[in-house]
Amino acid sequence: MLDTLLSTSVTGGWFVVAVFALALALLSLTVVRRGEGRWSTARWGAAVALAAAAGGALGWLLTWLVSEVWDAFGVSLSIAVHVAVALGCAVIGVGVLALTRRGVWRRLGAVGLVLSAVLVAAMLINIDFGRYATVQQALGLTSFSGATLPSRASAGSGQDASGAALAQLLDTWQPPADLPASGTVHQVDIPASSSHFAARPALVYLPPAALVPNPPPLPVVIALSGQPGSPKDVFEAGQVQGQLDAVAAADRGLAPIVVVPDQLGDPANNPMCVDSALGNSASYLTVDVPNWVRSTLNVAQGRADWAIAGFSQGATCAVQLGTGFSQLFGSFLAIAPELGPSSGDQAATIAKGFGGSRAAYDAAQPLAIMKQDAPYSDSVGVFVIGEADQQFGPNTEKLQAAATAAGIATSLFTSPGTAHDWHTGAYGFAQGIAALLPRLGLPPNAHG
């Protein structure tokens, strides 16, 4: 029973119907007046309308301030979010007014109405943004395996294979009869031995082929969440495990190993994937994480077998590191990136992340990196934008044009009807990883 409830969708079905039905029932209980005179009822109706209008206006104003004036999230909130907050605040206004009525049940109903209004608004915002799919995720109860990773087994002479040799090895690899039906996600601590970056635990996806004795060396994707965020966003909102299990099911359990480290340190932090007083995020991602991956997992070794991917802030990092550390990452996937590292306005970014040096800030911009390092040899860049993302869409197109001009083989995917949200993120990981599979040495038929 509990498992069924926790797995219930919060974006459709009976849960959404029940939440709206509860809110309407409480609204009826607290607003409708019976057995009272005509003029009293009229005055009450006017008071309810005024409370709703005032609450709705306040909600719209606060959303506008957060989105357009304070820029709290680094992205403009959608009209749907404005409407959801305004609607929720309008009902809250009615609930606060209803608290003035006599009767314990009416006042309890008013409190319930306020709480249900908050729930309705949160549910509508989540439907628009696509962050949580189930009750379990919304409550933060999703857990990943803390079990020890399978020991690093030798794959014989193919251990150091890369490029064409790796593709041939994987093309001829035959799985054992007891190949698992799906991959597993493990929570791990990746030591920050070199960077001393205060990272939270990482998550690692191992496809079925990595879970058998003597597994083949597999390509690696380092994937990053947005900010605010955490590694679990990539699996919950980004739906990466299901996508890769489908890839593996189509081709003998083969899929990339995906490592999702924490590039933030805290949801509220943005070290911008550079080394600074905010933390040595770049060194963590380019030294500590690769060293741990190579020493712990059975992975392919060539740069062409490694990719870095991300959504939003993580996509910005993917472009920065994919272009600035092309000797490590032969390809990158950027889903709705910024033009470069950013933590507020330009002055704040330079002060926080670059010690006040405008020169250091300019040198860290992907456009500058690509211009300096061009022409690139055998690098691939995949870009994804949301069709309705008017803020980050132009960034993505500008970065793709610069990457193409620098000699990087690029492609661009557009997520139909979505904006800067996890609907775009999930689409981007699915399309982007599929596009990179042949590049990562996996047979073309793994696109299934």
BELMODA-V46678 format. One record per residue. N is the residue number from 0. RES is the residue in one small letter. D_CENTER is the distance of its C-alpha to the mean C-alpha in Angstrom with 1 decimal. Layout:
n = [N:N]
res = [RES:RES]
d_center = [D_CENTER:D_CENTER]
//
This chain:
n = [0:1:2:3:4:5:6:7:8:9:10:11:12:13:14:15:16:17:18:19:20:21:22:23:24:25:26:27:28:29:30:31:32:33:34:35:36:37:38:39:40:41:42:43:44:45:46:47:48:49:50:51:52:53:54:55:56:57:58:59:60:61:62:63:64:65:66:67:68:69:70:71:72:73:74:75:76:77:78:79:80:81:82:83:84:85:86:87:88:89:90:91:92:93:94:95:96:97:98:99:100:101:102:103:104:105:106:107:108:109:110:111:112:113:114:115:116:117:118:119:120:121:122:123:124:125:126:127:128:129:130:131:132:133:134:135:136:137:138:139:140:141:142:143:144:145:146:147:148:149:150:151:152:153:154:155:156:157:158:159:160:161:162:163:164:165:166:167:168:169:170:171:172:173:174:175:176:177:178:179:180:181:182:183:184:185:186:187:188:189:190:191:192:193:194:195:196:197:198:199:200:201:202:203:204:205:206:207:208:209:210:211:212:213:214:215:216:217:218:219:220:221:222:223:224:225:226:227:228:229:230:231:232:233:234:235:236:237:238:239:240:241:242:243:244:245:246:247:248:249:250:251:252:253:254:255:256:257:258:259:260:261:262:263:264:265:266:267:268:269:270:271:272:273:274:275:276:277:278:279:280:281:282:283:284:285:286:287:288:289:290:291:292:293:294:295:296:297:298:299:300:301:302:303:304:305:306:307:308:309:310:311:312:313:314:315:316:317:318:319:320:321:322:323:324:325:326:327:328:329:330:331:332:333:334:335:336:337:338:339:340:341:342:343:344:345:346:347:348:349:350:351:352:353:354:355:356:357:358:359:360:361:362:363:364:365:366:367:368:369:370:371:372:373:374:375:376:377:378:379:380:381:382:383:384:385:386:387:388:389:390:391:392:393:394:395:396:397:398:399:400:401:402:403:404:405:406:407:408:409:410:411:412:413:414:415:416:417:418:419:420:421:422:423:424:425:426:427:428:429:430:431:432:433:434:435:436:437:438:439:440:441:442:443:444:445:446:447]
res = [m:l:d:t:l:l:s:t:s:v:t:g:g:w:f:v:v:a:v:f:a:l:a:l:a:l:l:s:l:t:v:v:r:r:g:e:g:r:w:s:t:a:r:w:g:a:a:v:a:l:a:a:a:a:g:g:a:l:g:w:l:l:t:w:l:v:s:e:v:w:d:a:f:g:v:s:l:s:i:a:v:h:v:a:v:a:l:g:c:a:v:i:g:v:g:v:l:a:l:t:r:r:g:v:w:r:r:l:g:a:v:g:l:v:l:s:a:v:l:v:a:a:m:l:i:n:i:d:f:g:r:y:a:t:v:q:q:a:l:g:l:t:s:f:s:g:a:t:l:p:s:r:a:s:a:g:s:g:q:d:a:s:g:a:a:l:a:q:l:l:d:t:w:q:p:p:a:d:l:p:a:s:g:t:v:h:q:v:d:i:p:a:s:s:s:h:f:a:a:r:p:a:l:v:y:l:p:p:a:a:l:v:p:n:p:p:p:l:p:v:v:i:a:l:s:g:q:p:g:s:p:k:d:v:f:e:a:g:q:v:q:g:q:l:d:a:v:a:a:a:d:r:g:l:a:p:i:v:v:v:p:d:q:l:g:d:p:a:n:n:p:m:c:v:d:s:a:l:g:n:s:a:s:y:l:t:v:d:v:p:n:w:v:r:s:t:l:n:v:a:q:g:r:a:d:w:a:i:a:g:f:s:q:g:a:t:c:a:v:q:l:g:t:g:f:s:q:l:f:g:s:f:l:a:i:a:p:e:l:g:p:s:s:g:d:q:a:a:t:i:a:k:g:f:g:g:s:r:a:a:y:d:a:a:q:p:l:a:i:m:k:q:d:a:p:y:s:d:s:v:g:v:f:v:i:g:e:a:d:q:q:f:g:p:n:t:e:k:l:q:a:a:a:t:a:a:g:i:a:t:s:l:f:t:s:p:g:t:a:h:d:w:h:t:g:a:y:g:f:a:q:g:i:a:a:l:l:p:r:l:g:l:p:p:n:a:h:g]
d_center = [29.7:27.0:24.8:25.3:24.3:21.2:20.0:20.9:18.5:17.7:17.1:20.6:23.8:26.2:23.8:23.3:27.0:28.0:26.1:27.7:31.0:31.0:30.3:33.1:35.5:35.1:35.5:38.7:40.0:39.5:40.5:43.4:46.8:49.8:53.5:53.4:55.4:54.5:54.1:52.1:49.7:49.5:48.8:46.1:44.4:44.5:43.0:40.1:39.5:39.6:37.2:34.7:35.1:34.8:31.7:30.0:31.0:29.9:26.4:26.2:27.5:25.1:22.0:23.6:24.3:20.8:19.3:22.1:24.3:22.3:19.1:17.3:13.7:14.6:14.3:16.8:16.3:17.3:20.8:19.6:18.2:21.5:23.4:21.7:22.4:25.9:26.7:25.7:27.7:30.6:30.9:30.6:33.4:35.5:34.8:35.9:39.0:39.7:39.9:43.2:44.8:47.2:46.6:44.4:42.7:41.9:40.4:38.4:37.2:36.3:34.1:32.5:32.0:30.2:27.8:27.3:26.6:23.7:22.4:22.9:21.1:18.1:18.0:18.4:15.6:13.2:14.7:14.2:10.5:9.6:7.8:10.7:12.9:15.7:17.9:17.2:13.4:14.5:17.1:15.0:17.3:15.2:16.8:16.6:19.8:21.5:24.2:25.4:24.1:26.7:29.1:29.0:31.6:33.6:33.2:36.6:37.3:34.0:32.1:31.9:31.7:29.5:29.5:32.2:33.4:30.1:29.8:33.4:32.8:29.9:31.8:34.7:32.9:34.0:32.1:34.2:35.3:33.2:29.8:27.1:25.8:22.1:20.0:19.1:16.2:17.8:17.0:18.9:19.9:20.0:23.0:22.8:26.4:26.6:24.1:24.5:21.0:20.1:17.0:15.8:16.0:14.1:13.4:15.3:15.5:19.2:20.4:23.8:25.7:24.6:25.9:29.5:32.4:32.8:29.4:29.1:27.2:23.8:21.5:18.5:14.9:13.3:9.5:7.4:4.3:5.1:8.2:9.1:6.9:7.9:8.1:8.2:4.7:4.9:8.2:8.2:6.0:5.6:9.3:10.1:13.1:14.8:14.4:16.0:18.5:19.7:20.1:22.0:24.1:25.2:26.6:28.1:25.1:23.9:20.3:18.6:17.9:14.2:13.9:10.8:12.5:11.9:12.5:12.8:15.4:14.6:12.0:14.6:15.3:14.5:16.8:15.7:16.0:19.8:22.5:23.9:25.1:21.5:21.2:21.6:17.9:19.1:21.8:19.6:17.3:20.4:23.1:22.2:19.3:21.3:24.5:23.1:21.7:25.1:27.1:25.3:24.1:26.2:24.5:25.9:26.9:27.1:24.8:24.5:23.0:20.1:17.0:14.1:10.8:7.6:5.6:7.6:9.1:8.1:9.7:12.6:13.0:13.1:15.8:17.6:17.9:18.3:21.2:22.5:22.6:23.5:26.0:23.2:20.5:22.3:19.3:15.9:13.1:11.7:9.5:10.8:11.9:14.4:17.9:17.9:17.3:17.5:17.9:19.7:22.7:24.2:26.8:24.5:22.3:25.5:26.9:23.9:22.6:25.8:28.7:29.9:30.4:29.8:30.8:28.1:25.5:26.8:26.9:23.2:22.2:21.0:23.7:26.3:25.1:25.4:28.7:30.1:29.1:30.0:31.1:28.5:29.8:27.9:24.3:21.8:18.9:16.7:15.2:13.3:13.7:13.7:17.4:17.5:15.5:18.7:17.3:15.0:16.8:19.9:18.1:16.7:20.2:22.0:20.1:20.8:24.4:24.8:23.4:25.8:28.6:28.0:28.5:25.0:24.8:22.1:20.7:18.8:17.1:16.8:14.9:17.7:17.8:14.3:13.3:10.5:8.3:6.0:9.4:9.3:6.0:7.9:11.0:10.2:9.6:12.6:14.8:14.0:14.6:17.6:19.0:18.9:20.6:24.2:23.4:22.3:25.7:24.9:27.4:26.7:27.3:24.0:22.4:23.5]
//
